[in-house]
Amino acid sequence: MATESAGRPFLADRETPGLIVKVGDYPLHHGGVGAIRSLGRLGVPMYAITEDRCTPAASSRFLERAFVWPTTGTEDAERLVEGLVRIGRRIGRPTVPIPTDEEAAVLIAEHQDELRDLFLFPRVDPALPRRLASKQGLHELCVEHGIASPSAAFPQSYEEIVALAAKARFPMVAKNREAFVRRTRPAVNGTTRIATREGLLALAREWGERPGVILQEYLPREDAEDWIVHAYFDTASTALAMFTGVKVRSWPPHAGMTANAYVVDNPELADLVARFIKRIGFAGIIDLDLRFDRRDGQYKLLDFNPRMGAQFRLFESESGVDVVRAMHLDLTGRTVPAGEQRAGHRFIVENIDLPALFAYRRSGYTTPHAPARANGTELAWLARDDPLPFLTMLARVVRPGAQHLLQLWRTNRRSNMTSSTRHARHLRRPTKRRRPSDVLGGTP
């Protein structure tokens, strides 16, 4: 059963609402539900942008109102900003936006001037979040600031890929170079492991004149450990909340979203991340994926999400602070209380951890540093004080979800590559109205 905060060691601003901001169609997002519960339990009024009237987020008892506004990620930025402005005016008071995807985080950063009268957010260099979300931009920043990352190439043509294939070591990993692959036809679906030269060339023939991919060194899991870092930094790039943990299982296996993870103290990693953030001048919530390469003893930065991560509720300090609460406290002028993270705490995403468990047992892989026993468990969906999101998730996932998980499993077992896709959370089916909500059309 999910654990709720035992006490309320600090007083949140109950006059300043929070708004879950998302761009794209992924109604089964446990991170948004977690943020609604986290602030809602403190008495903060919570609002959310949802795909329809019966998503898990829209069914939460802690949600004041859902703004139904289906988007795809192909809309012009001006149209999305116009919709956010309209929602802000409907709420009627300064609101803290909580982006749940890169598109939303970048949109807010790049349009701070248009949104600042209605929303409270950390001021940041408008170009930085997009650069961090880009695989190429992140790699360049790592090189510039001396942060380890997997070696990578950014081919500009099929001929360059042919030349690279002749001397490259396999397996390797292919990813889309830019963050917003929904705007065009993506070259690959998520992270794709390519086993052979022939497999690379076969894929590359479908990528067109401008491949739009990053070809990255593969870090073998038998020689590596997957670490995650969640934190919140103020406008001076000072960490007001910092957490470290290990990813035990993901779905699809070894390449997808977190299904099971533990809090594990790692001061060395926390210091590394804090120094990097200070150098680049970032402010806001971060969700990082790093892989510790035991062959050279380095933590290599794989992904930088400049927004709240779906598994953020894994991490809470002894004083009851998570990254979403830290941001709301800071932006409303309150002190973020200090406190150690709850080492050994566990997070489970119920609808994807079971198939992940079977897959990991089959492979025989175990995660180093994962505690033998958890000292507490946070479930992504099920909560005693808010059961409807779990039931809504079940209603939406049972039939289409089973078909989708089977498809992902078959993809994962292909002999020449393993793919992961963001669309594991993009399951949607028509539903009936359950509660009042605002409906925004295609052009809010």
C-alpha positions, 0 to 999 in steps of 0.5 A, spaced: 500 500 500 502 506 498 505 510 504 502 517 505 506 523 509 505 521 516 505 528 518 505 536 516 512 538 518 511 545 514 506 549 512 504 550 504 501 556 501 494 554 500 492 560 496 497 558 490 494 552 486 498 547 482 497 546 475 499 539 472 501 541 465 502 536 459 503 536 452 501 530 448 496 524 449 499 519 455 493 519 460 496 513 464 501 518 467 502 516 474 507 522 475 501 527 474 497 523 479 503 523 484 504 531 484 496 532 485 496 527 491 503 530 494 501 538 494 493 536 495 495 533 501 498 539 504 491 543 502 494 546 496 488 547 490 490 542 484 488 543 477 490 538 471 490 538 464 487 532 461 486 528 455 479 526 457 474 527 463 476 520 466 483 519 466 486 517 473 489 524 474 482 527 473 479 522 478 483 524 484 479 526 490 485 531 491 483 535 484 479 541 484 478 541 476 480 538 470 481 542 464 480 537 458 485 539 452 487 534 448 494 535 444 498 531 440 505 535 440 504 537 433 501 544 435 504 551 434 507 553 440 503 560 440 497 555 440 499 552 446 501 558 450 494 561 448 491 555 451 495 556 458 494 563 458 486 561 458 487 556 463 491 561 467 485 566 467 480 561 468 484 559 475 484 566 476 490 567 481 498 566 480 499 558 479 505 554 480 505 550 473 508 543 474 510 540 467 510 532 466 514 532 459 519 535 456 515 539 451 511 542 457 517 544 460 521 547 454 514 551 452 514 554 459 521 556 459 521 559 452 515 563 453 516 566 460 514 573 458 508 571 456 506 567 462 509 570 468 503 574 470 499 568 471 504 563 473 510 562 478 516 558 475 523 558 476 526 563 471 532 560 467 535 561 461 530 560 456 534 556 451 537 551 456 531 546 457 531 545 450 538 544 449 538 539 455 532 535 453 536 534 446 541 528 446 546 532 442 545 538 446 546 534 452 552 531 450 555 537 448 554 540 455 557 534 458 563 535 454 564 542 455 563 541 463 567 535 463 561 530 465 562 523 463 557 521 458 557 515 453 561 516 447 557 518 441 556 520 434 551 525 430 551 522 423 548 527 418 547 522 412 547 515 410 554 515 407 557 518 414 553 512 417 556 507 412 563 510 414 561 509 422 559 502 421 565 500 418 569 502 424 564 502 430 564 497 436 557 493 436 552 493 440 551 500 440 545 504 441 541 509 437 536 515 439 532 520 436 537 526 436 532 532 438 527 531 444 520 533 440 520 527 436 512 527 435 513 533 431 516 529 425 516 522 423 521 519 429 527 515 426 527 510 432 522 509 437 525 511 444 532 507 445 534 502 440 540 497 441 543 495 435 547 488 435 550 488 428 553 492 422 548 489 418 542 491 423 545 498 423 545 499 415 538 496 415 535 501 419 539 507 416 536 506 410 529 508 412 532 514 416 532 519 409 537 524 407 538 527 414 538 521 419 536 525 426 539 520 430 545 519 435 549 513 435 551 512 442 556 507 445 553 501 449 554 500 456 553 493 458 548 492 464 553 486 466 558 492 467 554 497 469 549 500 474 543 504 473 542 510 478 537 516 478 537 523 481 531 527 482 532 534 485 530 541 485 534 547 484 532 555 486 534 561 481 541 561 484 542 553 482 542 551 489 539 544 491 534 545 495 532 538 495 536 532 492 535 525 492 539 519 489 537 512 488 537 505 483 533 503 478 531 495 479 527 494 473 524 498 467 519 496 462 521 494 456 527 491 460 533 495 461 531 500 456 524 503 458 521 507 464 522 505 471 518 500 474 521 498 480 526 503 484 530 504 491 532 510 495 540 509 496 544 514 499 550 516 494 553 523 496 559 522 490 553 522 485 549 528 488 555 532 489 557 531 481 550 533 479 550 539 484 556 541 481 554 540 473 547 544 475 551 550 478 556 550 472 550 550 467 546 555 471 539 551 471 533 552 475 527 548 477 526 540 477 530 535 474 530 528 473 536 524 471 538 517 468 546 516 469 549 509 468 555 507 473 560 504 468 565 499 473 570 498 467 572 506 468 569 508 475 565 513 472 558 516 472 555 517 465 549 521 464 544 518 459 538 523 460 537 529 463 529 531 463 528 538 465 522 537 469 518 532 474 520 525 473 514 520 473 517 516 479 519 522 483 514 520 489 520 515 490 524 520 494 521 524 500 526 527 505 525 525 513 521 532 513 516 530 508 519 534 502 519 531 495 521 535 489 514 538 487 513 540 494 520 543 494 518 547 488 512 550 491 515 552 497 520 556 494 516 559 489 511 561 494 516 564 498 517 559 504 523 555 506 524 548 504 526 544 510 532 540 510 532 533 511 535 526 509 532 522 504 529 516 506 534 510 504 531 504 503 524 506 500 521 503 494 517 505 489 513 500 484 509 502 478 503 496 479 501 496 471 508 495 469 512 492 474 509 485 474 511 483 466 518 487 468 519 482 474 518 476 469 523 479 464 528 480 469 528 473 472 528 470 466 535 474 464 538 473 471 540 480 472 540 483 479 541 490 481 547 492 485 546 496 491 538 495 491 537 493 499 535 486 500 528 489 504 525 495 503 523 500 509 517 502 506 513 502 499 510 507 495 505 505 490 505 509 483 497 508 483 494 505 489 493 510 495 488 509 501 486 516 501 485 516 494 483 509 490 479 512 484 486 513 480 488 506 481 481 503 479 481 508 473 488 506 471 485 498 471 479 500 467 483 503 461 489 498 461 486 491 462 485 490 455 489 495 451 494 495 456 495 487 455 495 487 448 500 493 448 505 490 453 505 483 449 507 488 443 513 491 447 515 484 449 515 481 442 519 487 440 524 486 446 526 479 444 528 481 437 534 478 435 538 484 433 535 490 437 531 492 443 527 498 443 523 502 448 518 507 447 515 513 450 508 510 448 508 505 454 504 510 457 500 513 451 494 508 452 487 511 451 480 509 450 473 512 450 470 513 457 464 516 460 463 522 464 464 521 471 466 528 474 465 536 472 471 539 468 472 544 463 473 542 456 478 546 452 477 545 444 483 544 439 484 552 440 483 554 447 
